[in-house]
Amino acid sequence: MSLYTDYLNEIETRKGEGLNPKPIEDGALVGEIIAQIKDLENEHRAESLKFFIYNTLPGTTSAAGVKAAFLKEIILGGSVVEEITPAFAFELLSHMKGGPSVEVLLDLALGDDAAIAAQAADVLKTQVFLYDADTDRLAAAFKAGNAVAKDILESYAKAEFFTKLPEVEEEIKVVTFIAGEGDISTDLLSPGNQAHSRSDRELHGKCMISPEAQAEIQELQKANPDARVMLIAEKGTMGVGSSRMSGVNNVALWAGKQASPYVPFVNIAPVVAGTNGISPIFLTTVGVTGGIGLDLKNWVKKLDADGNAVLDENGDPVLEQAYSVETGKVLTINSKTKKLYDGDKELVDISSAFTPQKVEFMKAGGSYAVVFGKKLQTFASETLGIELKSAFAPSKEISVEGQGLTAVEKIFNRNAVGTTPGATLHAGSDVRVKVNIVGSQDTTGLMTSQELESMAATVISPTVDGAYQSGCHTASVWDLKAQANIPKLMKFMNKFGLITARDPKGVYHSMTDVIHKVLNDITVDDWDIIIGGDSHTRMSKGVAFGADSGTVALALATGEATMPIPESVKVTFKGTMKDHMDFRDVVHATQAQMLKQHGDNVFQGRIIEVHIGTLLADQAFTFTDWTAEMKAKASICISNDETLIGSLELAKHRIQIMIDKGMDNDAKVLAGLIAKADKRIAEIKSGEKSALTPDDNAKYFAEVVVDLDQIDEPMIADPDVNNDDVSKRYTHDTIRPVSYYGGDKKVDLGFVGSCMVHKGDMKIVAQMLKNLEKSGDKVEFKAPLVVAAPTYNIIDELKEEGDWEILQKYSGFEFDDLMPKAKARTEYENIMYLERPGCNLCMGNQEKAAKGDTVLATSTRLFQGRVVEDTAEKKGESLLASTPVVVLSAILGRTPSMDEYKAAVEGINLTKFAPPLQKPLDSKSVHF
């Protein structure tokens, strides 16, 4: 059978699923299609022409290479295809976004045929995805006196690829669609359990919200052909949780515009909105597509006669509607006045959505084109030896004389690229920054690889210190979907230059360690900037930003990211942590005390600068990781010198383990990170450069002081699934003490795992089992307990120290890497499961609790349907707590009373924490 026959069979299969032919990325298949186009009598010729023109992926796919070569052949007269004239061939090349197409255009522009060269030059002037090999050719031709090369460079120096694009429309009509009430998780737009299909955009689009919602969007489009559908989070924030390029892709697929008539299912320019705006990571992703994200502010606090907020019986502010955005309302966005209108009535100022930079993204069809365009204009000006007159909005630079710098401001200033020499920048400044560490995870990695191909990137930027491709989100079940996707992903990323969790050549055993944990280890400088393809990219060293798969691709390809310097909120601690409390309770209490102190979530969209310097990186990570759930943009851990050195030594040890496993590449990236860590340690020890701290006169948006004395019982983050106010369900703002549940709330399943736990948590599980053993009580689980260590090195250390043996003794299931599960677990017995390192239940894409269960977990996600789905009779609940609370609840089958809890943890070395500048506690905990 030929590849084309296989493709036709696949088309028939997809037709049965209501899908169109899958876009073609295989060059060999395009080769067969071209042969059929050349054969005028071929029965498949007409269909082959459509596939070639409309269904072949651009960029650096092998299909794009074959397509570009054939278009060149047509332009040069080597082949004659009636339906593809030379002029049409040039148009097709103009839509192929770099890589082989630019190479062909340069061949033609710098060739001997003057007429063809002129046409090729006209197309090249519209292209921005040029890399060093391309610009080197242009520069060499210019220096050799080539007039066409000079013409192209002069166009680039004027940025005509941008200036000649149509301006953003002044009036943009939108028709409203309430996608949900309350915070809308990206799981609604791109469910985790459908992660396997994200790179198949049409198929994945079927999972957005619901078929009924999709039909309603289509009806709104039919009724309002001149308006764009705007998806709204009513009484909430749009896009909380993971960044999900796939979520934005899905919204664009249903409510956006097609990017190119010759590239199927790649849509841009969605319009999204929320009463409380858009989550920071999601808003960045919207910018990747040139979309619009609005902060509606359509529900406001009700005020009394004295201007104070009116509170309800629970002490929460009462909200009243400022204006309605009910489904089906036609509103107008004015991009010039930067206001939202209902007819002539002004509703709200939306200027934050129309900054000069965001307008440029809209005009260019996405942020990539602007990033590459700026570099191209700079290159052309330098090559021509003329002054750069940027066509782009100047980066906003805010410098406040006499004002010190926060920690994040220091990092941004240190890593800034292209700013005014000598300028010291403060929050609000727009900055291009060097990215040191990049992480790609496995359920978004295929999209990242697609983005890299579409921007014609073939190798990682040499300025990136290290990059890692994980396998953790698909670690639980090695099913047919994972077997099809993951090896392909690892091969691509390994070739691109990343350290990969699975070796394409089978040299080392696959590692499924949680991505955030690995990134936390390979970050070896507290001044680093980290970009990762997951919202929990929150390191305890440096400052880390969770990002969509496209921004990750851009960071990998260019070694840079662009964003405003965020405002910071300072978090400090006072008091003494009680012996029976776990540090996870401090994390929950921070959220609760912040809300009590400020009323509103002052963390949202800002950096949390946490002064927690007496905890090593693993334990501090528990706090920084959680900041994603606090809706913060990122977090910075302020460490003392001794602790930072300890964290760097630990990182060196773990990086060496990776090297010993054979994971380093030809560029010796991992060895380079160890050398970088050694250099940083030497700087600290010598006093040349101490651990990062803010200036004393730094300015913060707000300050939160966490009183450890107030924390006297375990805290639980509750999704509050039955709250009468829908907007208050599934947020992380409902933090309750364990006594609230009266010791009798039924727990159907316990989960100790995800990125929120570390070695100490696993030792706590073992110690609790040992305590029961010593007391003579039979260890019996009245609810299943799923335990998934985040990394293999933790398991290795537990084996050395004897704890793994205890866990094995009381487990009813232990993972086997030689025979990983091929099918997701659907039923659980009342036993302890020792699962493979990785995300497990927290991700929700493979393993799930039984529908309608009440789950008590150490993880981070309490979103509806993520860990547990609803039944018609009962809503699934994912409550979040510390490891000892989860373990005890699984043993009891219910939440414990305070007396039961205290008895269970007596003598167990829980995570100890003393605020910086106070005398450390008497001994270091097992977590050290």
N, C-alpha and C positions, 0 to 999 in steps of 0.2 A: 504493500500500500504506500502511496505517495504521501508526503506531508500535507498536500492540498486535500487529498481524500480524507485524511485524519481530521483536517480542519472542518471540512463539510460535515463529518460525523459529529464533531463537537458542536457545530452550529445547530444541528438537529436536536441534540440533547438540550442545548440552551433554549431553543425555541419552545420546547416542552415546559421549560421553567419560566416562560414569558420574557426571555432575555434575547438581546440582539447578539450578533457575532462578536466574540471577544476581540479587542484590538490586538494587532499582530506585532510581536516584538522579535520574532525569529527571522533572521536574515535568509536562512535556507528556504523557508516558506515563501518569502518575498521573491526569491530567485525563481521558484517554480511559477509563481504568479506572473512574473515578467515574461517567462517563456511562453505562457499561455496568451499573454497580451500580444506578443510578437507573432503568434500563430493566428492569422486572420480567420482561419476556419475552425478554431478550437471552440468546442461547445461551451466552455467555461469563460470565454474571453470577456464578455460583457460584465459578468460578475467579478472577474479578476480585476478589471479596470476600477470598479467601485472599491474593491478591497485595497488596491494600491493607492488610490487617490484619497479615500476617506477613512481608511481603517488601519493605517500603518503608523505605529508610534514614532514620534520624532526623537531628537536628542542624540544620545550615544548608543541607543539600542543597535543590535546587529541589523535589525530590519531597516533602521534609518540609514545605515551605511550603504546597504544594497540599493535602497530607494534613491539616495543622493547620487550614487554612481550612474544609475539608469537615467536620471534626469539630466545629468551632465552629458551623457551619450546622446540624448535627444537634442539638447541645445547645440552640440557640436555637429549634429547631422549624421551621427553614426547609426541612429535608428530614427525611423519616422513612425509616429503614432498619431493618427488623425485626431484622436480625442485629446491628445496632450501636445499642444503646440509649444515651441520654444518659449513663447511669452508665458504660457500657463506653467511650464516647467519652472521658470523663474519664480512665479507666484508660489508654487508648491515649496520650493526651496526656502522662500521667505518665511514660511510657517513652521520650519523644522527646528528652530531654536538652537542652533549651534552644533558643534561637533563635526560630523562628516559633511553636513550641509555648508558650514562656513569654509571648511577645507576646499570643497568644490567651488564655492563662490570665489575664493581667493585664487584658485587655479585659473578660473575664467577671467577674473578681473586683471590678473597679472599676466595673462596670456597674450598671444600675438594678434588675435582678431580684435580690432579696435571697436567694432560695433558690439560684439559680445561683451568685451571688457567694460564698455560703458553701461550696458544693461546690468551686468553683474555688480558693478560699482554702485548703481542705484539701489540694488537690493541690499548690498552690504551696509549701506548707510542707515538702514533701518534695523540692523542687528546689534545686539548688545552682549550676547554670550560668547565673547572671545576670550581665549586663554593665552598663556605665554607663547605657545607655539604659533598661534595665529598672529598675535601682535608683533612677535619677532619677525615674521615674514613681511608684514606691512612695513615695519621700521627698516628692514634690510632693503626692500624694494624702493622705499623713499630715498634712502641714502645713495642708492644706485642711480637715482635720477628718474624713477618711474613716475610719470605725470598722473596716472590713475591712482597710484598709492597716495600721492600728495593730495589729490582731490578727496579721497576717502578720509584721510586724516584731518583735513580742514573741516569736513562735515562733522567728524567726531569731536573736534575741538569746540565746535559750536553746539554740540549735543543735539544735532537735528533729529536723531533717532527719538528724542524726547520732545523737543520744542514743536515739532511738526505734528504731534499727536493731537487729536481733538481735545478741547478742554472739557472738564467735568460739567455736566448739564447744570444750569442754574437751578432749575426746579425738577425735583425727582418725586414723582408720585409713588406712594406706597399704599398697599392695602394690608391691614393688620390681620395677623393670625396668632391667637394665644396658643403657644405651644405647650404651656403648662403654667400652673400657679406655683409660686414659691421658687426657690433656686432650681434651675434646670441643669442637671448634671449632663456631662457629655455622653454618659451612658444612654440617655434618652435619644440622642442624635446618632450615636454610633455604639451600640451595645457591645460590651466586652466579650460576650459569648459569640459574637459574630466577627471577632477580630481576624479570623483566618481569611476572610474575604475582602479585607480592606484594599488590597491592591487591584481587585476587580471592581472598579468603581460602580458600574451599573448594578452588579449583583449586590454589592454592599449597600447601595442606595435603597434597596428594598426594605432594609431594617430600620430606617429612620422613623422614629416615633411609633407609627402604626399605619397599616394600610388605609384605615379610615382617615387619618390625618393627611396622608398623601393625597387621597381623593379630594379632601376638602381644599387643600392647597391648589389642586388643579382646577377645581370649580371656581375658586377666587380668581385665578388667572384668566379663565374664560370670561368671567363676568367683568373683569377689569383689565382688558388687554393693554392699556396704556400705563399700568401701574406694576410695580414690583412688590411681591409678597414679602412682608417684614415679619419674621418670626420673633415672638415676644415671650419673655419670662415675666409673667404678671406677678407683682408683689415679690419679686426675687431678682437674683443675679443670673444672667445667661452664661452658660458654659463653665460652671464650677467643676473642679476635679481635673482630670487629665486634659492635656492640651488638645488632643484629638484633631489633627489635620483631617482625619476621616470624618469627624463630625461637621467641620466646616465644608468639606467636600460634599457631604450629603446635603447640607442646606443649600449649597450652590447648585447642586444637581437638580434639586426640586424647585429652587426659587431664584437662581442666578442666571447668568448669561453664558453662552458657549464661548470659550476662549478663542477657538479657531474652527472654521467650518470643516477643516480637514483633520481634526483630532476629536474623536468621539468621547463623550462623557467626562471631559475636562472643562468644568464650568468655573466661572469667576464671579466676583462682585455680588455676593449675597448681602442682604440687609438684615441685621439682627439687633435686638434691643432688649432691655430689661428695666424694670422699675428701679432696680439698684445697679443698673449698668451691666457691663460685661466683665467677666473675670479677666485678670491681666494676661494670662497665658493665651486664653481663647481670643482675646482682642488682638494680640500679636498675630495669631493665625489668620484672623479675618483680614489683617493687613497684607498677609502673604498673597491673598487672592484679590487684593484691591477692593475689598468690601467695605461696608459701613457698619459701625457699631455704635448704637445710641444709648445714652443714659437718660431714661424717660422721666424719672422723678414724678411719676403720675400718682403715686401715693405718698402723702406727707404726714408728719406727726400732727395730731390735733392739739391745739394749744388752748390753755385757759385764758382768762382775762388778763392775767399777769404775764402771759407769754411763756408759761411753763408747760411742758408736755403733760397731757392727760394720760394717766396710766390705767390699765385694766386691772382686774382682780388678781392677775398673776404678776403685776408690777411691770408689765410690758407696755410701751407706748401704744396708744390707740391711733390707728392710721385712718385718714380720710382721703377720698379720691379727689385729686386736683383736676383731673380730666379723664375721660374714658378712652381706652384703646381696645374696646371689645372687638372681637373678630368681625372683619368685614368693613371696618371704617376706612375711608379713603383720606389719607393725610398727605401733606406736601412737605418735603425736605427742601429747604432753600440753602444751597451751598454757598451763596454769597452773604446773605444776612446771618447764616448759621443758626437758623431757627426752624422749629417744627411747627407747622400750621394745620389747623382744621378750617379749611376755607380761608377766610381772611383773619381768623382768630389765631393769635400767637399762643402756642401752648408751652413751649420750653426752649431755653437756650441750649443748643447742641454744638457749641463751638469746640468742645473737647474732641468731637468726632471729625472736625474739619481743620485740624492744624495744617500748616503748609506741608509738612511731611506726609500726613495721611492723604491729603489731596493729591500729592504726587503719586502715591501708591495707586490711588483710584485712576488717575490719568494714564499711568503706565501699565495698568492691568495687573499690578501686584508689586510687592516690595523688592523681589529679586531684580527686576528690570532696572529699578532705581539704583540698587547697590552696584550692579555691574555697570550701569551707565555712568555713574560717578567715576569709577575706576577707569573706564574707557576714555572719558573726556580728559581726565588727568594725564593718562598715557599719551594721548594725541597731542595735547599742549606741550608736554615735555619733549616729545619727539620732534615736533615742529620748532621748538625753541621759542614758543610764545607764552605770554602770560595767561594763566588759567583764569577764565571768566566763567565761573560756574553758572550753569543754567538752572541749578537746583536751589531750592530755598536754603538759605544759610542755616547751619546748625545753630540752634539757640544756645547761647553761652551765658550762664548766670554766674557772676562772681561777686560775692558780697565782701567788701573790704572789712577786715578785722574779725571776720567770722571763721571759726575753726572748721575742721572737716570731720564728718562722721566716718565710721569705718568704711562704709560702701563708697562714700565720696573719695576717700583715699585710694581705694582699689581702682575706681574708674579713672581717676586722674593719672594713676601709675600706668594703666593699660590703654589710655586714650590714643587714638590715631587721627592725625589731621586736624587737631585743634589749634587755636591761636597759640603760638609759642609763648611760654611764660605765663599763660593764663591758668588760674586756679578755679576750677569749676565746682559749683554747688548743685544741689538737687534741683531738678527741672531742666538742666542743660541736656541738649541732645548730643550724644557722643557715639562715635564709632570706636569700638574697643577690640583689642586683641583677645582672642579666646584661647585659653591654655589647654583645657581638657574638654573633650566632647564624648557624649555617650548616646548610643542608639539602642533602643530595645526591640525585642523580637516581634511584637505584634504591630509595631509601626515601622519597623526597619525596611520592609519591602516597599513601603511608600517613600521612605527616605531614599532608597536606591532608585526608585522611579524619578524622584525629584532631581537626584544627581544626574541621572541620564538625560532628563529634560533640560537641565542647564548645561549639558555637555561637559560635565566634570568627569575626569578619569582617574585622578589621584588626589590623595589628601594633601591639604596645604602644608608646606614644610614648616610653617610657623606654629602649628599645633604641637604641643608637647606630647600629648597622648590621647588616644581615642579607643573606645571599647564598644564592641557589639555583643549584647547579652543574649542569653537564651532562657531567661528566668520566667517570662510570662507564659511560655509554652512548656515549662519543665514538668508539669504534673502528669501529663498524658502524652505519650509518644504515639499519637493516632495518625491516621492517613493524611490529615490536613497538615499536621506538623511535619511529617515525613516529606511532604511535597514542598512545603514552604521554607523550612529552616535550613536545610543543606544549601539550597539555592541562595538564600540570604547570606549565609556565612561565607560562601565562595565569593560572592560579589564584594562583601565588605573586607574580606581578607586580602583580596586582590587590590582593593582601593587603598589599603594601608592601615586598617584598623586591627587592633588585637581582638581576636574573635573567641567567643565561648566554645565554639565547636570548630575543630580544625578540618578544613575541606579535604585534606589529604589523609585524615585519620591518624595523624602522628600522635596526638594526645587525646585523652579521654574527654568527652564533652563536659563542660562545666556550666551548671545552671544557676550559679550564684546570682543573687538579686543585684540588679544593675546599680542601684544606689549605693549598695555596700561596696561594690568594686570601685565605683567612681570615688567614693569616700576614701578608699585606700590609695588609689593612684593619684589623688590630689595631694601634692607634696609641698605646697606653698600656701600660706595663709593670705597671700596677695593675688591668688589665681582667680580667673573667671572661668566658670564651668557652664556649658550648655548641654542639656540632656533631653532626650525624647520622652520625658515622663514628668508629670507634675511634681513628683517627689524627688526631683533632682535638687536636693537641698543638702549641701555638704556642711560638715562641721569645721572645715578649713576652706578659706576663700569664700567667694559668693557664687552661688549656683542658681541657674534659672531653668525651670522646666520649660520646654519649648515644643512646638509642633514639629512634625517630621521634616517640613520644609526648611524651617529655621535651623534645624540640626544639619540638614544637607548644606545649607549656605555656610554654616560654621565650618563644616568639614572641607568644603571646597575653597573657601576664602580665608579661613582662620580668623574671621571677624564676625561681630554682631553689632547691630545698631539699636540703640534704645535711649530713652531719657534716663538720667540718673534719678532713681526713685527717692522719695522721702523716707525717713527712717523713724521707727518707734523704738525707744530704748526700754529694755526690760531688765530690771535688777531684782535682787532677792534680799529679804531680811528674815531674821528669825532662825529657828532651828527645826530641822526635819525630824519628825518622830521616828523611832526605830521600826515601828510596824508599818510605816508607809513606804511605798515604792516610788521611784522617780517618775514613773508614768503618771502617778497621781499629781505630781507637781506640774506636769505638762497640762493635764486637764484643768487643774486649778488656775493656771495662768489664763486660760480662756475665760473661765468663770469670773475671776477677779478683775480682768480687764473690762468685761462688760459691766460689772458692778461699778467700777471706777469711772468709766467714760460713757456708759449708756449705749453708745454705738460701737460697732466693730472698727476700732481705729487701726487694726492690723491690715484691713482689706486694701490690697493694691500697693502696700508699702513693704519696706524692708524691716524685719524684726531684728534688731541688734540685741542679742541676748548675752548678758554678762555672766557667763557660766563657766569661767575659766578653770575650775578645779576638776572638771570631768574630762577624761580622755575622749578621743574622737568617737569611739563606738557608742558611749553613753550619751554624749552631747548630741549625737546624731538623732537620738530619740526625740529631742526637742526640735531640732531644725527640720527633721522629717515631718513632724506634725504641723509645722507652719503652713504647709500646703492646705491643710484642712481649715486653718484659721483665715484662709483667703489672702494670705500675704503673698507678695510678689516673690519674695525670697527671704533668706535669713542669713545673719552673720553671727558666728560664735566668737566672742571675745575671750581668748584663752590667756593664761599666764605662761611665762617662758617655760617653766618646768613641764607643765602639762603638754604644751605644744611639742616640745622635744620628745616626750613619751609617745605622743600620737604619731609623730613622724618616724620614730624607730619602729613602731608597730606596723606602719604602712610599708616601710622598707622590707620588713620580714615577710609580709604578705605578697608584696611584689616579687620577692625572691622565690617564693613558692610558685608563682605563676611562671617565672623563668625556668625553674626546675622542672616544671611540667612540659616545657618545650613551647610555651606560648609566645615567647618573644619573636619578633619578625626580623627580616634582613636589615631594617633600619635600626635595630636594637633600641626600640622605643622604651621598653621596660627598664633596660639597663640605664638608659638616659634619665629615667625618673628617679632611680635610686641615687644617681649622681646629683641630681637636682635637690633631693632630700638632704643628702650629706652637706651640700653647700648651704642650705637654709639652716641646718642644725649648727654648722660652724659659725654662721652669722649671729645666731642667737647667743651661743656660748661666749663668743668674743665680745659681745656687747655692740657689735657693729650695727645690728638691726634686730631689735627686740620683737616679740610677738605683736601683731597688729593691734592697735588700740585707737580709739577716737581721740580727737583733741578735747581738752577740757571745755573749750568754748564752742563746741559743735552745737548746731541747732537741730532739734528734733521736732517732728510733728506732734508727738505726745510722748509721755513717759508712763510706764506701768511698773509699780513696785509690788512684787508678789510676796505676800506674808506667809512664810512657811509655818508659822505658829497656828494659822487658821486651818491648816490641812490636818485633820485628825481622823479622817476615815477615807477609805478608797473611793475614788470618783469614777463615775461611769458616764460616757457620752451616749446619750439616748436619742434615737431617731424620732421619738415621740410620734409614732405613726398614727395615733388616733387624735391628735390635737385638732380641735375644731377649726383652727386657723390653718388652712392648707399650707400657707407660706412658711409656717414654723415647723413643718415636718421635714425630716431628713436633712436638717442643718446640724452643724457641730456646736451650736450655741446652747443646747440643752445639756448641761452638765449637772449630774445628780449624785449625792452621796449614796453609798450602798444601803444605808439604813432606810432610804426612801422606799425601797422595795420590800421592807418588812421581813426579809429572809424567806420569802415564799414565792418569788417570781420564778416560774418554771423555765428552765434552760434546756433546750433540745439538743444543742451541740456547742462544744467549746473549741476554739481555734487559737493555738499559740503559734504564731508565724508572721510572715511578711517582713518588710523592711524595718518595722518598728521594734523588733526584738534582736537581741545579740546573744553572745555566749552566756552572759550572766542569767538571762531568762531561761535558757535551757538548763542551766545548773539549778535554778529555782525549782523547775519541774522535778528534776531528779531528787533534790533535797526534800521536797514535800512528800514524794513517794517513800523515801527513806524514813522520814518521820513517822509515817503511817505504819511502816514495817516495824519500827522500833516499839511503837505503842501497842503492837499486837493486833491492831485492827486489820481486817482483810481489805486489801485494796480493790475496791469495786467501783466501777464507773456507772453511774446511773444515767449518764448521757455520754455520747461519743466525744472523745477528745482527739482532735487532729493537731499534730505537732509537725511543723516544717521549719527546720533550721534555715536561716537565710544563706549560709555558705557552707561549703565542704570543709574549709579549714576549721570552722567551729566544731564540726563533727569529729575531725581528726584530733583536735585538742581535747574534746570530751572523752574520746576513747583513751587517750593517754592518761587522763586524770581519773578514769574509772566511772564517770557519770553516764556514759553511753550504755554501759553494761546494765545499769539500773533501769534506764529507759527501755532497753531491749527486754529486760525481765518482765516488765509489766505491759508491754505492747502486744497487741493482737495482730499487727501488721507492720512489716518493715520494708521500705523500698529496696529494690534491687536494680542497680544501674545496668547490669548485664541484661536484665529483662524488664525494662520500664513498662508501666501500665499502658496498654494499647486502647483502653476504653475508660471513660470518665466514671467515677463512682456515682451511683445514683441512690444507693441505700447505705445506711451506716448502722453498725452494731454498737452496743455500749461497751466499747473497748478503746484503747489508745492506738492511734495510727501514727507511725513514724514515716512521714512522707518525704519525698525527694526535696532537696533544697530548691527554693524558688518561691514564687508568689503564692501559688496554691489558691485557696479560697478567696483571698483578697482581690485577685484579679477578676474572678468570676467568668472567665472565658472558657475554662475547661471544667474545673471542679465547682460544684455548688452544694449548699446545704439543701435538704429536702424543702419543697415549697411550703411556705407558711410557718417554717421553724422560727423559734427565737434563738438566735445565735449570740453567744458572748465571745468576743474575739479581741486579740491584741492588735489587730490590723488597723487600718486607717479609714476604710471605706464603710460608711453606713448608708450609702445611697440606695434608693429603692431599686430592687432587682439585681443589685450587684453581687452580693454574697448569697442572698436568699430571695427567691421570688414569692409573690403573693399567691394565695389560693382564693377561691370565691368566698370562703368562709373566714379566712384569717390573713392578716397582713404579715408578711415576713419581717422580722426585726433583726438588725445587726447592731448590737450594743457593744461598745468598746471599753475595755478595761485593762488593768494590769495583769501580768502573767499569774501571780498568785490567786487573784480573784477568779480568773478564767479556769484554772486548774481545779480549784476548790468547788466551783460551781458545776463542773463536769462530774466531779466525784459525788456531789450531793444531788445533782439533777435540778438544782435551783440556786438562786442567789443566796449567799450566806448571811447570817447575822453577824454583827460586829464581834460578839464573843467567839463564834465559830472561826471567824477570820483571824482574830488575834491568836487563838490557840494554834491554828494551822501554820502560821508564819513564825511562831516563837522559835528563836534560835537560828532562823534562816537569815543569811547575810543578804538583805535586799540592797538595791542600788543606793549608796549613800551619797549625799550631796551637802556640802556646806558652801554658802555664798563666798565668793572671792573676798580676800582681805580678812576673813575670819580664820581662826585656827582650824585646820582640817580635822575631820572626825578621827577617832582613836585608831582606826585601821582602815586600810583600803578594802573595798568590797570585792566579792568574787568577780565582779565585772572588770577589774583591773587584771 
